[in-house]
Amino acid sequence: MLRSTTFAFATAATFIAGAAFAGGHSKDIVDTAVEAGSFNTLVAAVQAAGLVDTLKGDGPFTVFAPTDEAFAALPEGTVETLLKPENKDQLTAILTYHVVAGKVMSTDLSDGMTAATVQGGEITIDLDNGVMVNTATVTAADIETSNGVIHVIDTVLIPAE
């Protein structure tokens, strides 16, 4: 059974999404992230990895989207290194680890569930202390787009090697 915190996140996200993304969910994942203004690093990384067309595609996709602050918390120089053309494969692996095929809403989550990512690894959902995806806390949930849903997270997820 989902905890009330999941409902609180969903309710807050619905309110935030309604205010920040007025006009419904006619925009795709990329355009929604651009418009939000707090995913500039993520958008730059998606562009550098050549994933824009994919995330503008039909989907549906569920994206656990790290904020600019999440990227800033990485060790100094990490983002700059990942954005270099010679590191495109590593960047793509990290970004696709944040994406799950299909539309997974917060009401679909259960404690301890795992989900396969587009990268091939698995993420684990923990509902014991709010909503967590691996080590990241979901700070806003259920931001619907024309081709899926975005859940905002406070940490960049790194796949196991």
Backbone bond lengths (Angstrom), bond angles and torsions (degrees), N, CA, C in turn:
res aa  C-N    CA-C-N  psi(-1)  N-CA   C-N-CA  omega(-1)  CA-C   N-CA-C  phi
1 M - - - 1.446 - - 1.518 108.66 -
2 L 1.300 117.31 138.70 1.453 120.82 -177.87 1.519 110.45 -75.32
3 R 1.285 115.13 144.36 1.451 120.38 179.05 1.528 110.21 -79.45
4 S 1.310 115.39 160.56 1.462 119.99 -179.59 1.515 111.26 -63.96
5 T 1.352 117.48 -23.85 1.462 118.84 178.62 1.521 110.92 -64.50
6 T 1.331 117.15 -33.95 1.454 119.73 177.02 1.520 109.52 -62.63
7 F 1.333 115.55 -44.21 1.457 119.43 178.27 1.527 110.42 -62.68
8 A 1.342 116.31 -40.57 1.468 119.67 -179.97 1.523 110.33 -62.78
9 F 1.343 117.46 -43.44 1.458 120.32 177.18 1.518 110.66 -61.10
10 A 1.320 116.48 -45.07 1.461 120.67 -178.48 1.520 110.61 -64.24
11 T 1.329 116.37 -41.80 1.457 119.72 179.52 1.521 110.46 -64.87
12 A 1.340 116.66 -46.10 1.462 119.96 179.05 1.516 110.78 -63.22
13 A 1.324 116.71 -41.50 1.464 120.22 -179.44 1.520 110.97 -65.30
14 T 1.321 116.23 -38.31 1.457 119.30 178.40 1.522 110.01 -62.56
15 F 1.326 116.35 -42.65 1.459 120.68 178.47 1.529 109.93 -64.29
16 I 1.340 116.36 -49.06 1.457 120.88 -179.54 1.520 110.26 -62.33
17 A 1.315 116.49 -45.63 1.461 120.12 -178.83 1.519 110.46 -62.68
18 G 1.320 116.70 -39.68 1.453 119.56 179.30 1.508 111.50 -62.72
19 A 1.333 116.73 -38.66 1.457 120.61 -179.37 1.531 111.30 -77.75
20 A 1.320 115.95 -44.40 1.462 119.72 -174.62 1.522 113.03 -79.98
21 F 1.312 116.95 -27.99 1.449 120.35 -175.05 1.520 110.33 -122.49
22 A 1.332 115.23 49.89 1.464 120.05 -179.75 1.516 109.48 -55.33
23 G 1.295 115.84 146.33 1.461 119.41 -177.91 1.510 111.27 102.11
24 G 1.335 116.68 11.71 1.452 119.88 176.96 1.509 111.60 78.79
25 H 1.329 114.98 -152.62 1.461 119.10 -178.61 1.525 109.45 -118.19
26 S 1.324 115.09 56.75 1.454 120.32 178.23 1.527 111.41 -84.56
27 K 1.332 117.41 -10.60 1.461 121.00 179.55 1.524 109.85 -95.91
28 D 1.332 115.19 149.30 1.460 119.52 178.17 1.528 110.33 -78.69
29 I 1.319 115.87 -179.90 1.460 121.84 -176.98 1.527 111.68 -57.62
30 V 1.325 117.56 -46.61 1.460 120.53 -177.26 1.523 110.98 -65.34
31 D 1.328 117.63 -48.86 1.462 120.45 -179.03 1.523 111.72 -63.53
32 T 1.321 117.41 -36.19 1.464 121.43 177.57 1.526 110.25 -64.72
33 A 1.336 116.69 -42.91 1.466 121.10 179.00 1.526 110.78 -64.92
34 V 1.320 116.97 -41.97 1.468 120.86 178.70 1.527 109.75 -61.44
35 E 1.321 116.75 -47.45 1.458 121.92 -177.34 1.526 112.29 -63.62
36 A 1.323 117.44 -33.16 1.467 121.09 -178.04 1.521 111.79 -62.81
37 G 1.348 116.94 -34.19 1.452 120.57 177.42 1.516 115.47 82.20
38 S 1.311 119.07 -4.82 1.466 121.11 -178.88 1.531 112.46 -111.44
39 F 1.328 115.37 12.42 1.470 120.81 -179.32 1.526 111.54 -125.61
40 N 1.326 117.85 33.13 1.464 121.18 -176.86 1.525 112.22 -60.58
41 T 1.326 117.40 -41.42 1.464 120.59 179.83 1.519 110.20 -68.10
42 L 1.317 117.24 -42.67 1.458 121.06 178.10 1.529 110.21 -60.31
43 V 1.301 117.32 -45.94 1.471 120.85 179.88 1.526 110.36 -62.44
44 A 1.332 117.49 -43.11 1.472 120.77 177.80 1.524 110.48 -61.32
45 A 1.324 116.71 -40.01 1.470 120.87 179.57 1.521 110.93 -67.46
46 V 1.332 117.23 -42.17 1.466 121.45 177.88 1.530 109.75 -60.85
47 Q 1.327 116.95 -40.06 1.469 120.96 177.59 1.526 110.64 -65.53
48 A 1.338 117.01 -46.37 1.469 121.26 -179.13 1.526 111.76 -62.72
49 A 1.321 116.79 -32.52 1.470 120.96 -179.10 1.525 112.24 -84.53
50 G 1.331 117.33 -6.45 1.460 119.97 -179.46 1.518 113.25 73.27
51 L 1.342 117.25 29.92 1.459 121.29 -176.42 1.527 113.85 -103.34
52 V 1.325 117.77 3.87 1.469 120.37 -177.20 1.521 110.93 -58.64
53 D 1.337 117.60 -50.78 1.464 120.30 -177.85 1.528 111.67 -60.92
54 T 1.317 116.76 -37.67 1.462 120.90 178.48 1.523 110.35 -62.09
55 L 1.336 116.58 -49.16 1.466 120.34 -177.21 1.528 113.24 -77.48
56 K 1.319 116.59 -5.83 1.462 121.15 171.14 1.533 109.72 -97.92
57 G 1.341 116.62 -4.72 1.460 122.47 -178.03 1.515 112.41 -71.01
58 D 1.326 114.56 -176.78 1.459 121.37 -174.52 1.529 114.27 -61.52
59 G 1.342 116.83 -37.29 1.452 118.18 -177.42 1.516 111.44 66.94
60 P 1.299 118.23 -147.23 1.462 125.18 5.47 1.530 112.10 -80.40
61 F 1.330 113.90 154.36 1.458 122.25 178.76 1.517 109.51 -127.04
62 T 1.314 115.75 149.70 1.455 121.84 168.29 1.517 105.74 -112.68
63 V 1.331 116.09 123.16 1.458 121.10 -178.84 1.522 108.97 -115.49
64 F 1.323 115.55 124.89 1.453 122.14 171.50 1.528 104.55 -92.54
65 A 1.335 115.79 99.32 1.459 122.51 -167.39 1.523 112.91 -96.10
66 P 1.335 117.37 112.32 1.466 120.13 175.80 1.536 110.20 -72.69
67 T 1.310 115.85 139.96 1.459 121.45 178.42 1.529 110.29 -76.56
68 D 1.327 115.03 171.43 1.465 119.87 175.12 1.533 110.17 -58.39
69 E 1.331 117.24 -37.56 1.461 120.99 178.77 1.529 111.39 -64.01
70 A 1.320 117.18 -35.43 1.464 120.80 177.44 1.525 110.58 -63.35
71 F 1.335 116.14 -43.70 1.469 119.51 177.70 1.530 110.78 -66.82
72 A 1.324 117.02 -37.47 1.470 120.83 179.98 1.525 111.87 -64.84
73 A 1.336 117.48 -24.66 1.461 121.66 -179.68 1.529 113.09 -77.75
74 L 1.333 117.31 -11.52 1.470 120.19 176.65 1.522 109.15 -66.55
75 P 1.326 118.13 157.13 1.464 120.01 177.75 1.533 111.25 -53.21
76 E 1.307 115.65 143.80 1.460 121.80 -177.49 1.538 111.32 -52.13
77 G 1.307 115.81 133.02 1.457 122.09 177.96 1.527 114.17 89.06
78 T 1.330 118.50 -10.71 1.460 121.52 -176.83 1.524 111.58 -62.16
79 V 1.322 116.91 -50.39 1.467 120.26 -177.77 1.521 110.30 -62.05
80 E 1.319 116.81 -46.70 1.467 120.55 -179.68 1.528 111.17 -59.03
81 T 1.327 116.68 -40.99 1.467 121.27 178.86 1.521 110.81 -65.20
82 L 1.334 116.43 -44.50 1.462 119.74 -178.82 1.527 112.43 -65.41
83 L 1.317 117.68 -29.78 1.470 121.24 -177.71 1.533 113.05 -77.72
84 K 1.331 117.37 -8.59 1.471 120.39 178.03 1.527 109.65 -69.78
85 P 1.343 116.88 140.22 1.477 120.62 -178.23 1.531 114.01 -52.78
86 E 1.314 117.63 -35.56 1.469 119.76 -178.28 1.533 112.81 -70.07
87 N 1.327 117.72 -11.37 1.465 121.81 179.46 1.527 112.63 -109.18
88 K 1.327 115.77 18.67 1.468 120.87 -176.44 1.537 112.16 -58.51
89 D 1.327 118.34 -40.16 1.467 120.74 -179.16 1.524 111.30 -63.40
90 Q 1.327 116.85 -43.29 1.466 120.79 179.07 1.532 110.18 -66.17
91 L 1.325 117.04 -42.43 1.463 121.31 178.22 1.527 110.50 -61.86
92 T 1.317 116.32 -44.06 1.468 120.94 179.14 1.525 110.71 -61.34
93 A 1.331 117.10 -41.53 1.468 120.84 178.92 1.527 110.86 -62.09
94 I 1.322 117.03 -43.31 1.465 120.30 179.89 1.529 110.21 -65.55
95 L 1.316 117.25 -45.90 1.467 120.25 -177.96 1.527 112.05 -65.51
96 T 1.318 117.44 -43.99 1.468 119.77 -178.50 1.530 111.97 -71.51
97 Y 1.338 116.73 -15.81 1.468 121.07 173.52 1.538 110.72 -70.76
98 H 1.322 117.05 -16.33 1.460 122.52 178.78 1.531 112.46 -92.93
99 V 1.340 116.96 3.31 1.462 121.04 -174.32 1.526 110.21 -121.01
100 V 1.340 115.17 133.85 1.454 122.59 174.91 1.523 107.11 -118.37
101 A 1.327 116.47 134.24 1.465 119.98 176.88 1.525 108.71 -66.98
102 G 1.314 116.30 138.90 1.462 121.30 -179.31 1.516 110.88 97.10
103 K 1.307 114.85 170.41 1.465 121.73 -179.14 1.519 108.21 -104.89
104 V 1.336 116.39 107.36 1.455 122.32 -178.18 1.526 108.10 -109.61
105 M 1.311 115.39 108.87 1.458 121.44 178.76 1.531 109.29 -87.53
106 S 1.328 116.93 162.98 1.463 120.04 -178.60 1.529 111.49 -59.66
107 T 1.319 117.67 -31.02 1.465 120.49 179.33 1.530 112.35 -70.34
108 D 1.331 117.05 -12.67 1.466 121.80 177.74 1.528 112.10 -87.00
109 L 1.322 117.61 -8.92 1.456 122.14 -174.74 1.520 111.14 -83.35
110 S 1.331 114.98 145.83 1.455 120.82 172.32 1.524 108.35 -139.11
111 D 1.313 115.77 152.37 1.454 121.20 -176.09 1.526 110.59 -61.53
112 G 1.323 116.06 129.49 1.454 121.85 177.39 1.516 114.94 85.05
113 M 1.330 117.53 -3.89 1.463 118.94 -179.75 1.521 110.26 -67.94
114 T 1.319 115.55 152.76 1.459 121.36 175.05 1.525 107.84 -120.02
115 A 1.318 114.53 155.73 1.457 120.13 177.59 1.517 108.86 -139.75
116 A 1.314 115.94 138.12 1.462 121.25 176.99 1.519 108.92 -76.30
117 T 1.316 115.70 134.09 1.463 120.60 177.93 1.520 109.69 -93.25
118 V 1.316 116.16 164.90 1.462 121.20 176.86 1.531 110.01 -62.08
119 Q 1.318 117.66 -29.49 1.461 123.53 179.09 1.528 111.03 -66.82
120 G 1.351 116.76 -26.99 1.462 120.68 179.85 1.516 113.29 114.74
121 G 1.319 117.33 -16.68 1.453 120.74 176.79 1.517 110.40 -84.56
122 E 1.318 115.28 -176.79 1.462 120.32 178.26 1.509 110.08 -122.52
123 I 1.324 115.10 146.45 1.459 121.81 171.90 1.524 107.75 -110.97
124 T 1.328 115.82 154.51 1.458 121.41 -179.06 1.520 109.63 -120.54
125 I 1.320 115.55 136.24 1.459 122.42 178.88 1.526 108.93 -97.01
126 D 1.328 116.03 133.02 1.461 122.38 177.79 1.525 107.50 -126.65
127 L 1.316 116.74 123.25 1.466 121.55 -178.99 1.525 112.64 -107.77
128 D 1.345 117.92 11.82 1.464 120.53 -176.66 1.522 113.58 -70.23
129 N 1.324 117.93 -35.46 1.465 122.61 -178.29 1.520 109.06 -130.41
130 G 1.310 117.00 69.22 1.454 119.94 -171.52 1.512 107.84 82.43
131 V 1.310 116.37 -159.02 1.467 120.56 178.54 1.520 107.98 -107.15
132 M 1.329 115.28 122.08 1.466 120.12 179.28 1.521 109.61 -124.86
133 V 1.329 114.33 145.61 1.455 123.09 172.86 1.522 104.76 -118.37
134 N 1.316 116.60 109.91 1.468 121.75 -169.72 1.533 107.60 53.19
135 T 1.337 117.66 -115.95 1.469 121.12 -178.71 1.522 113.10 -99.57
136 A 1.314 117.76 1.81 1.465 122.09 -176.76 1.528 110.85 -95.94
137 T 1.315 115.33 140.77 1.465 120.88 175.26 1.522 109.16 -93.93
138 V 1.318 116.02 134.40 1.460 120.99 175.21 1.533 107.02 -78.35
139 T 1.321 116.67 119.84 1.466 120.95 -177.55 1.523 112.30 -100.83
140 A 1.315 117.76 -18.29 1.468 123.20 173.55 1.520 106.51 -153.96
141 A 1.325 116.00 138.25 1.463 119.91 -174.71 1.517 111.08 -126.10
142 D 1.330 114.16 161.92 1.464 122.29 169.79 1.532 114.68 60.79
143 I 1.318 116.99 41.22 1.460 120.54 173.40 1.524 105.89 -84.67
144 E 1.315 115.10 100.10 1.462 120.43 -174.61 1.524 111.52 -76.63
145 T 1.324 114.84 142.53 1.455 122.95 176.64 1.529 107.77 -127.93
146 S 1.319 115.84 175.38 1.461 118.87 -179.51 1.523 112.70 -68.01
147 N 1.337 117.41 -20.25 1.459 120.34 -177.63 1.532 113.23 -128.14
148 G 1.321 116.08 27.18 1.456 118.78 176.65 1.501 112.85 151.01
149 V 1.330 114.62 -147.83 1.461 121.20 -175.77 1.523 109.53 -145.10
150 I 1.321 114.73 147.64 1.465 121.80 176.42 1.519 108.50 -115.16
151 H 1.335 115.41 135.21 1.458 122.28 169.74 1.529 105.08 -118.52
152 V 1.311 117.38 123.75 1.458 122.57 -177.27 1.526 109.06 -81.38
153 I 1.341 116.49 132.61 1.466 121.20 178.73 1.526 110.01 -125.39
154 D 1.333 115.32 158.41 1.457 120.99 -174.34 1.535 114.50 -99.98
155 T 1.320 117.15 6.34 1.468 121.86 -176.88 1.527 109.15 -143.45
156 V 1.307 116.57 141.66 1.458 120.80 174.17 1.530 107.78 -77.96
157 L 1.321 116.04 126.49 1.464 121.51 179.41 1.525 109.14 -83.06
158 I 1.317 116.79 132.92 1.461 121.86 179.13 1.528 107.62 -115.33
159 P 1.349 117.40 121.59 1.469 119.17 179.99 1.526 111.70 -68.01
160 A 1.325 115.47 150.37 1.461 120.66 175.03 1.519 108.29 -65.38
161 E 1.311 115.87 147.10 1.466 119.10 -177.80 1.492 112.15 -83.62
